[in-house]
Amino acid sequence: MMRVTSNMMNAQLLLNLNRNANRTNDLQIQMSTGRKINKPSDDPVGITYSMRYRAEISSNDQYQENVDSALSWLDFNDTVIGQVGSIIQRMKEITVQASNTTNPQSALDSFKTEVEQLKEQLIDIGNSKFNGKYIFNGQNYDKKPYDFAKDANNLSDTSTAGDLVTDAEDITYIVGNNIQLSINITGNDIFGNPDEKDDDHLFTMIDRLTTALGAGDFETISGQLDKLDTRLDKVMTAQAEVGAKTNRVELMQGRLEDLGINLTDMQAKTEDADYEELIIQSKIQESLYNASLSAGAKIISTSLVDFLR
């Protein structure tokens, strides 16, 4: 039979007191932080899941920022392309009116002035910038797509507009794991490229119309109507493409929001403490610790003086 000594009882008492104190301290830390995992040793498996959820939430947040930026870009593109369509529509109206052979040259000159101003407006639209980037020049968004030399009177010679080619490379945004979306429309898609100079390049067409108005060439004036219709159809097609891209990005936005909610919920289940359970456990542990102290007081109360009596 093993003999139980005072040292053994004291050592066991201190061991139990420390164990209860540590457990009480752990519960107090969880209550103060609101988390049940405060260091890896609290739950080695749980901390692995927690770190994974944090990484996925961080990536998801970045994807959401990309989606927001993509939507802003697409909304701006939709606005300016709509402006191009409105200008072409106005040019059609002018062309119809100017095709009337009863118009005097003074009326044709007035139409010519308006058409020239509309061309300037189109060039301004072609050089539109969003967040400091030219939207119609592909990946060369830091370069002005429709840049022209100026004369002594500081006036731009835009007669070469039909010769300019904009960059055709896509601007892509990463909106998900291995998901990239092209969000840009190039100037070639909207105004035409040099290969279309003899057909329906918008700027070349406007130059022909302007020359015909100045010369009173009614046949050439009326001949631009079909070409304006063709270019307007292409502009509307480009705008529809922007709308389709916008719809997809919006779907991705909703998907990312749902994913973010799910990841946050799983992270909370892994990390967050249950306050109701913590309060109950804390009360129980407090009672155990007090009981340990009370029992310990009785065990170690005997001193050397007690043995000498």
C-alpha positions as a LaTeX table, in Angstrom:
\begin{tabular}{lrrr}
\hline
Residue & $x$ (\AA) & $y$ (\AA) & $z$ (\AA) \\
\hline
Met1 & 0.00 & 0.00 & 0.00 \\
Met2 & 1.41 & 3.40 & $-1.10$ \\
Arg3 & 1.90 & 5.98 & 1.63 \\
Val4 & 0.35 & 9.42 & 0.91 \\
Thr5 & 2.53 & 12.19 & 2.25 \\
Ser6 & 1.78 & 15.88 & 2.86 \\
Asn7 & 4.10 & 16.84 & $-0.01$ \\
Met8 & 2.15 & 14.62 & $-2.37$ \\
Met9 & $-1.14$ & 16.19 & $-1.30$ \\
Asn10 & 0.27 & 19.69 & $-1.59$ \\
Ala11 & 1.69 & 18.99 & $-5.05$ \\
Gln12 & $-1.59$ & 17.48 & $-6.26$ \\
Leu13 & $-3.50$ & 20.40 & $-4.79$ \\
Leu14 & $-1.33$ & 22.95 & $-6.60$ \\
Leu15 & $-1.64$ & 20.97 & $-9.84$ \\
Asn16 & $-5.43$ & 20.98 & $-9.62$ \\
Leu17 & $-5.52$ & 24.66 & $-8.64$ \\
Asn18 & $-3.36$ & 25.61 & $-11.62$ \\
Arg19 & $-5.47$ & 23.50 & $-13.97$ \\
Asn20 & $-8.68$ & 25.15 & $-12.75$ \\
Ala21 & $-7.10$ & 28.61 & $-12.86$ \\
Asn22 & $-5.91$ & 28.07 & $-16.45$ \\
Arg23 & $-9.33$ & 26.85 & $-17.49$ \\
Thr24 & $-10.94$ & 29.88 & $-15.83$ \\
Asn25 & $-8.46$ & 32.17 & $-17.54$ \\
Asp26 & $-9.17$ & 30.59 & $-20.94$ \\
Leu27 & $-12.90$ & 31.15 & $-20.49$ \\
Gln28 & $-12.33$ & 34.76 & $-19.47$ \\
Ile29 & $-10.15$ & 35.36 & $-22.56$ \\
Gln30 & $-12.85$ & 33.88 & $-24.82$ \\
Met31 & $-15.48$ & 36.09 & $-23.21$ \\
Ser32 & $-13.35$ & 39.21 & $-23.56$ \\
Thr33 & $-12.36$ & 38.55 & $-27.21$ \\
Gly34 & $-15.58$ & 36.93 & $-28.34$ \\
Arg35 & $-13.56$ & 34.17 & $-30.01$ \\
Lys36 & $-13.10$ & 30.58 & $-28.99$ \\
Ile37 & $-9.81$ & 30.30 & $-30.91$ \\
Asn38 & $-7.27$ & 32.83 & $-29.66$ \\
Lys39 & $-4.11$ & 30.82 & $-30.28$ \\
Pro40 & $-3.34$ & 27.78 & $-32.41$ \\
Ser41 & $-3.22$ & 25.45 & $-29.42$ \\
Asp42 & $-6.86$ & 26.22 & $-28.62$ \\
Asp43 & $-7.97$ & 24.22 & $-31.67$ \\
Pro44 & $-5.24$ & 23.09 & $-34.13$ \\
Val45 & $-7.80$ & 21.78 & $-36.63$ \\
Gly46 & $-10.10$ & 24.79 & $-36.25$ \\
Ile47 & $-7.25$ & 27.28 & $-36.79$ \\
Thr48 & $-6.49$ & 25.59 & $-40.13$ \\
Tyr49 & $-10.08$ & 26.12 & $-41.31$ \\
Ser50 & $-10.05$ & 29.64 & $-39.89$ \\
Met51 & $-6.96$ & 30.63 & $-41.85$ \\
Arg52 & $-8.45$ & 29.13 & $-45.01$ \\
Tyr53 & $-11.71$ & 31.07 & $-44.55$ \\
Arg54 & $-9.79$ & 34.30 & $-43.93$ \\
Ala55 & $-7.79$ & 33.83 & $-47.15$ \\
Glu56 & $-10.94$ & 33.08 & $-49.16$ \\
Ile57 & $-12.77$ & 36.07 & $-47.67$ \\
Ser58 & $-9.83$ & 38.33 & $-48.53$ \\
Ser59 & $-9.83$ & 37.06 & $-52.14$ \\
Asn60 & $-13.60$ & 37.43 & $-52.34$ \\
Asp61 & $-13.38$ & 41.02 & $-51.12$ \\
Gln62 & $-10.85$ & 41.79 & $-53.87$ \\
Tyr63 & $-13.09$ & 40.16 & $-56.47$ \\
Gln64 & $-15.97$ & 42.32 & $-55.28$ \\
Glu65 & $-13.85$ & 45.45 & $-55.63$ \\
Asn66 & $-12.94$ & 44.36 & $-59.17$ \\
Val67 & $-16.61$ & 43.80 & $-59.98$ \\
Asp68 & $-17.52$ & 47.26 & $-58.68$ \\
Ser69 & $-14.78$ & 48.81 & $-60.83$ \\
Ala70 & $-15.87$ & 46.81 & $-63.87$ \\
Leu71 & $-19.49$ & 47.91 & $-63.44$ \\
Ser72 & $-18.45$ & 51.55 & $-63.17$ \\
Trp73 & $-16.37$ & 51.24 & $-66.36$ \\
Leu74 & $-19.23$ & 49.51 & $-68.23$ \\
Asp75 & $-21.81$ & 52.05 & $-67.06$ \\
Phe76 & $-19.60$ & 54.89 & $-68.31$ \\
Asn77 & $-19.08$ & 53.10 & $-71.63$ \\
Asp78 & $-22.81$ & 52.63 & $-72.00$ \\
Thr79 & $-23.38$ & 56.35 & $-71.41$ \\
Val80 & $-20.85$ & 57.60 & $-73.96$ \\
Ile81 & $-21.84$ & 55.02 & $-76.59$ \\
Gly82 & $-25.43$ & 56.18 & $-76.13$ \\
Gln83 & $-24.21$ & 59.72 & $-76.80$ \\
Val84 & $-22.58$ & 58.56 & $-80.04$ \\
Gly85 & $-25.86$ & 56.97 & $-81.10$ \\
Ser86 & $-27.75$ & 60.21 & $-80.39$ \\
Ile87 & $-25.28$ & 62.23 & $-82.49$ \\
Ile88 & $-25.55$ & 59.81 & $-85.41$ \\
Gln89 & $-29.32$ & 60.02 & $-85.14$ \\
Arg90 & $-29.09$ & 63.82 & $-85.34$ \\
Met91 & $-26.82$ & 63.53 & $-88.38$ \\
Lys92 & $-29.43$ & 61.35 & $-90.05$ \\
Glu93 & $-32.04$ & 64.03 & $-89.43$ \\
Ile94 & $-29.74$ & 66.68 & $-90.89$ \\
Thr95 & $-28.99$ & 64.49 & $-93.91$ \\
Val96 & $-32.69$ & 63.91 & $-94.57$ \\
Gln97 & $-33.40$ & 67.63 & $-94.38$ \\
Ala98 & $-30.35$ & 68.58 & $-96.44$ \\
Ser99 & $-31.24$ & 66.05 & $-99.16$ \\
Asn100 & $-34.19$ & 68.22 & $-100.17$ \\
Thr101 & $-33.06$ & 69.84 & $-103.43$ \\
Thr102 & $-35.11$ & 72.95 & $-102.67$ \\
Asn103 & $-32.65$ & 73.94 & $-99.93$ \\
Pro104 & $-30.66$ & 77.07 & $-100.75$ \\
Gln105 & $-26.91$ & 77.03 & $-100.24$ \\
Ser106 & $-27.30$ & 79.16 & $-97.11$ \\
Ala107 & $-29.34$ & 76.36 & $-95.50$ \\
Leu108 & $-26.76$ & 73.77 & $-96.55$ \\
Asp109 & $-24.02$ & 75.92 & $-95.04$ \\
Ser110 & $-25.92$ & 75.98 & $-91.75$ \\
Phe111 & $-26.22$ & 72.20 & $-91.84$ \\
Lys112 & $-22.50$ & 71.98 & $-92.62$ \\
Thr113 & $-21.62$ & 74.07 & $-89.56$ \\
Glu114 & $-23.72$ & 71.84 & $-87.31$ \\
Val115 & $-22.21$ & 68.67 & $-88.77$ \\
Glu116 & $-18.71$ & 70.01 & $-88.15$ \\
Gln117 & $-19.61$ & 70.71 & $-84.54$ \\
Leu118 & $-21.10$ & 67.23 & $-84.18$ \\
Lys119 & $-17.83$ & 65.77 & $-85.49$ \\
Glu120 & $-15.89$ & 67.70 & $-82.86$ \\
Gln121 & $-18.25$ & 66.36 & $-80.23$ \\
Leu122 & $-17.71$ & 62.80 & $-81.47$ \\
Ile123 & $-13.94$ & 63.25 & $-81.27$ \\
Asp124 & $-14.30$ & 64.52 & $-77.71$ \\
Ile125 & $-16.33$ & 61.41 & $-76.92$ \\
Gly126 & $-13.68$ & 59.25 & $-78.62$ \\
Asn127 & $-11.14$ & 60.74 & $-76.21$ \\
Ser128 & $-13.31$ & 60.12 & $-73.15$ \\
Lys129 & $-11.46$ & 59.19 & $-69.96$ \\
Phe130 & $-12.62$ & 57.24 & $-66.93$ \\
Asn131 & $-10.49$ & 57.30 & $-63.80$ \\
Gly132 & $-7.68$ & 58.81 & $-65.86$ \\
Lys133 & $-7.83$ & 56.13 & $-68.59$ \\
Tyr134 & $-8.92$ & 56.57 & $-72.21$ \\
Ile135 & $-11.76$ & 54.10 & $-72.60$ \\
Phe136 & $-11.60$ & 53.57 & $-76.38$ \\
Asn137 & $-7.90$ & 52.78 & $-76.79$ \\
Gly138 & $-7.70$ & 49.22 & $-75.46$ \\
Gln139 & $-4.67$ & 48.52 & $-73.31$ \\
Asn140 & $-3.06$ & 51.77 & $-74.47$ \\
Tyr141 & $-5.42$ & 53.58 & $-72.14$ \\
Asp142 & $-2.70$ & 56.09 & $-71.24$ \\
Lys143 & $-2.57$ & 57.38 & $-74.84$ \\
Lys144 & $-5.10$ & 59.66 & $-76.49$ \\
Pro145 & $-6.71$ & 57.64 & $-79.29$ \\
Tyr146 & $-7.79$ & 60.59 & $-81.44$ \\
Asp147 & $-4.95$ & 63.07 & $-81.18$ \\
Phe148 & $-4.44$ & 65.57 & $-83.99$ \\
Ala149 & $-1.85$ & 68.20 & $-84.82$ \\
Lys150 & $-2.89$ & 71.84 & $-84.40$ \\
Asp151 & $-2.31$ & 74.73 & $-86.77$ \\
Ala152 & $-1.17$ & 78.28 & $-86.05$ \\
Asn153 & $-4.64$ & 79.18 & $-84.85$ \\
Asn154 & $-4.59$ & 76.29 & $-82.35$ \\
Leu155 & $-7.20$ & 74.42 & $-84.38$ \\
Ser156 & $-6.97$ & 70.67 & $-84.84$ \\
Asp157 & $-6.94$ & 69.20 & $-88.33$ \\
Thr158 & $-9.27$ & 66.21 & $-87.91$ \\
Ser159 & $-9.27$ & 65.22 & $-91.58$ \\
Thr160 & $-7.05$ & 62.22 & $-90.75$ \\
Ala161 & $-9.49$ & 60.81 & $-88.19$ \\
Gly162 & $-10.46$ & 58.03 & $-90.59$ \\
Asp163 & $-6.83$ & 56.86 & $-90.75$ \\
Leu164 & $-6.41$ & 56.32 & $-87.02$ \\
Val165 & $-6.47$ & 52.84 & $-85.51$ \\
Thr166 & $-7.18$ & 52.31 & $-81.83$ \\
Asp167 & $-5.62$ & 49.51 & $-79.81$ \\
Ala168 & $-7.73$ & 46.36 & $-80.09$ \\
Glu169 & $-6.45$ & 44.54 & $-76.98$ \\
Asp170 & $-8.97$ & 43.67 & $-74.27$ \\
Ile171 & $-9.02$ & 45.19 & $-70.82$ \\
Thr172 & $-9.86$ & 42.35 & $-68.46$ \\
Tyr173 & $-10.90$ & 42.21 & $-64.84$ \\
Ile174 & $-10.50$ & 39.13 & $-62.65$ \\
Val175 & $-13.89$ & 38.68 & $-61.01$ \\
Gly176 & $-13.52$ & 35.17 & $-59.64$ \\
Asn177 & $-11.23$ & 32.17 & $-59.37$ \\
Asn178 & $-9.90$ & 31.75 & $-62.94$ \\
Ile179 & $-12.68$ & 34.01 & $-64.25$ \\
Gln180 & $-11.65$ & 36.98 & $-66.39$ \\
Leu181 & $-14.04$ & 39.32 & $-68.19$ \\
Ser182 & $-13.28$ & 41.72 & $-71.02$ \\
Ile183 & $-15.00$ & 45.04 & $-70.30$ \\
Asn184 & $-13.87$ & 47.45 & $-73.01$ \\
Ile185 & $-15.11$ & 48.54 & $-76.42$ \\
Thr186 & $-12.53$ & 50.01 & $-78.80$ \\
Gly187 & $-12.81$ & 53.11 & $-80.92$ \\
Asn188 & $-12.65$ & 50.92 & $-84.02$ \\
Asp189 & $-15.86$ & 49.20 & $-82.87$ \\
Ile190 & $-17.66$ & 52.51 & $-82.47$ \\
Phe191 & $-16.31$ & 54.84 & $-85.14$ \\
Gly192 & $-14.81$ & 52.36 & $-87.62$ \\
Asn193 & $-11.28$ & 51.44 & $-88.72$ \\
Pro194 & $-9.30$ & 52.49 & $-91.80$ \\
Asp195 & $-10.45$ & 49.39 & $-93.70$ \\
Glu196 & $-13.93$ & 50.92 & $-93.68$ \\
Lys197 & $-12.92$ & 54.35 & $-95.01$ \\
Asp198 & $-14.70$ & 53.79 & $-98.32$ \\
Asp199 & $-17.73$ & 52.28 & $-96.68$ \\
Asp200 & $-19.09$ & 53.38 & $-93.31$ \\
His201 & $-16.24$ & 54.78 & $-91.23$ \\
Leu202 & $-18.02$ & 57.47 & $-89.26$ \\
Phe203 & $-15.40$ & 60.22 & $-89.45$ \\
Thr204 & $-14.75$ & 59.69 & $-93.17$ \\
Met205 & $-18.48$ & 59.66 & $-93.77$ \\
Ile206 & $-18.85$ & 62.96 & $-91.93$ \\
Asp207 & $-16.05$ & 64.46 & $-94.03$ \\
Arg208 & $-17.85$ & 63.39 & $-97.23$ \\
Leu209 & $-21.09$ & 64.82 & $-95.92$ \\
Thr210 & $-19.43$ & 68.11 & $-94.95$ \\
Thr211 & $-17.80$ & 68.46 & $-98.39$ \\
Ala212 & $-21.08$ & 67.65 & $-100.14$ \\
Leu213 & $-22.98$ & 70.20 & $-98.04$ \\
Gly214 & $-20.44$ & 72.88 & $-98.92$ \\
Ala215 & $-20.66$ & 72.05 & $-102.63$ \\
Gly216 & $-24.44$ & 71.58 & $-102.76$ \\
Asp217 & $-23.95$ & 67.96 & $-103.94$ \\
Phe218 & $-27.40$ & 66.56 & $-103.12$ \\
Glu219 & $-26.66$ & 63.11 & $-104.55$ \\
Thr220 & $-23.68$ & 62.59 & $-102.23$ \\
Ile221 & $-25.63$ & 64.04 & $-99.31$ \\
Ser222 & $-28.51$ & 61.58 & $-99.71$ \\
Gly223 & $-26.00$ & 58.77 & $-100.34$ \\
Gln224 & $-24.78$ & 59.05 & $-96.74$ \\
Leu225 & $-28.12$ & 58.01 & $-95.24$ \\
Asp226 & $-27.64$ & 54.27 & $-95.72$ \\
Lys227 & $-24.08$ & 54.53 & $-94.45$ \\
Leu228 & $-25.25$ & 56.37 & $-91.33$ \\
Asp229 & $-27.83$ & 53.63 & $-90.76$ \\
Thr230 & $-25.14$ & 50.97 & $-91.06$ \\
Arg231 & $-22.86$ & 52.75 & $-88.58$ \\
Leu232 & $-25.75$ & 53.35 & $-86.18$ \\
Asp233 & $-26.53$ & 49.61 & $-86.26$ \\
Lys234 & $-22.92$ & 48.84 & $-85.32$ \\
Val235 & $-22.99$ & 51.37 & $-82.51$ \\
Met236 & $-26.22$ & 49.84 & $-81.18$ \\
Thr237 & $-24.64$ & 46.38 & $-81.42$ \\
Ala238 & $-21.67$ & 47.61 & $-79.39$ \\
Gln239 & $-24.03$ & 49.10 & $-76.81$ \\
Ala240 & $-25.92$ & 45.80 & $-76.61$ \\
Glu241 & $-22.59$ & 44.03 & $-76.04$ \\
Val242 & $-21.83$ & 46.41 & $-73.18$ \\
Gly243 & $-25.28$ & 45.66 & $-71.75$ \\
Ala244 & $-24.66$ & 41.92 & $-71.94$ \\
Lys245 & $-21.32$ & 42.30 & $-70.18$ \\
Thr246 & $-22.97$ & 44.45 & $-67.53$ \\
Asn247 & $-25.60$ & 41.77 & $-66.90$ \\
Arg248 & $-22.93$ & 39.11 & $-66.46$ \\
Val249 & $-20.87$ & 41.27 & $-64.11$ \\
Glu250 & $-24.00$ & 42.00 & $-62.06$ \\
Leu251 & $-24.65$ & 38.26 & $-61.82$ \\
Met252 & $-21.08$ & 37.80 & $-60.63$ \\
Gln253 & $-21.63$ & 40.58 & $-58.11$ \\
Gly254 & $-24.63$ & 38.77 & $-56.62$ \\
Arg255 & $-22.73$ & 35.49 & $-56.58$ \\
Leu256 & $-19.75$ & 37.05 & $-54.80$ \\
Glu257 & $-22.02$ & 38.70 & $-52.23$ \\
Asp258 & $-23.66$ & 35.35 & $-51.47$ \\
Leu259 & $-20.27$ & 33.65 & $-51.27$ \\
Gly260 & $-19.01$ & 36.35 & $-48.91$ \\
Ile261 & $-21.98$ & 35.81 & $-46.60$ \\
Asn262 & $-21.42$ & 32.04 & $-46.58$ \\
Leu263 & $-17.69$ & 32.33 & $-45.92$ \\
Thr264 & $-18.27$ & 34.84 & $-43.11$ \\
Asp265 & $-20.87$ & 32.54 & $-41.57$ \\
Met266 & $-18.51$ & 29.54 & $-41.70$ \\
Gln267 & $-15.69$ & 31.62 & $-40.24$ \\
Ala268 & $-17.96$ & 32.75 & $-37.42$ \\
Lys269 & $-18.96$ & 29.17 & $-36.63$ \\
Thr270 & $-15.29$ & 28.21 & $-36.47$ \\
Glu271 & $-13.96$ & 31.21 & $-34.53$ \\
Asp272 & $-16.74$ & 32.93 & $-32.64$ \\
Ala273 & $-17.55$ & 31.99 & $-29.08$ \\
Asp274 & $-21.03$ & 31.08 & $-27.84$ \\
Tyr275 & $-21.63$ & 33.66 & $-25.09$ \\
Glu276 & $-24.48$ & 31.80 & $-23.45$ \\
Glu277 & $-22.43$ & 28.62 & $-23.19$ \\
Leu278 & $-19.37$ & 30.60 & $-22.05$ \\
Ile279 & $-21.31$ & 32.26 & $-19.22$ \\
Ile280 & $-22.57$ & 28.88 & $-18.00$ \\
Gln281 & $-19.11$ & 27.29 & $-18.25$ \\
Ser282 & $-17.55$ & 30.30 & $-16.55$ \\
Lys283 & $-19.94$ & 30.02 & $-13.58$ \\
Ile284 & $-19.26$ & 26.30 & $-13.29$ \\
Gln285 & $-15.51$ & 26.82 & $-13.51$ \\
Glu286 & $-15.68$ & 29.62 & $-10.96$ \\
Ser287 & $-17.50$ & 27.31 & $-8.54$ \\
Leu288 & $-14.92$ & 24.56 & $-9.14$ \\
Tyr289 & $-12.04$ & 26.96 & $-8.56$ \\
Asn290 & $-13.56$ & 28.28 & $-5.34$ \\
Ala291 & $-14.19$ & 24.72 & $-4.18$ \\
Ser292 & $-10.58$ & 23.87 & $-4.92$ \\
Leu293 & $-9.39$ & 26.85 & $-2.91$ \\
Ser294 & $-11.67$ & 25.87 & $-0.04$ \\
Ala295 & $-10.45$ & 22.28 & $-0.02$ \\
Gly296 & $-6.87$ & 23.42 & $-0.36$ \\
Ala297 & $-7.18$ & 25.70 & 2.65 \\
Lys298 & $-8.09$ & 22.70 & 4.77 \\
Ile299 & $-5.35$ & 20.48 & 3.39 \\
Ile300 & $-2.43$ & 22.89 & 3.82 \\
Ser301 & $-3.62$ & 24.56 & 7.02 \\
Thr302 & $-1.44$ & 22.20 & 9.13 \\
Ser303 & 1.88 & 23.81 & 9.98 \\
Leu304 & 5.00 & 22.85 & 11.96 \\
Val305 & 3.56 & 24.58 & 15.04 \\
Asp306 & 0.57 & 22.20 & 14.88 \\
Phe307 & 2.94 & 19.23 & 15.09 \\
Leu308 & 4.84 & 20.70 & 18.10 \\
Arg309 & 1.73 & 21.16 & 20.22 \\
\hline
\end{tabular}
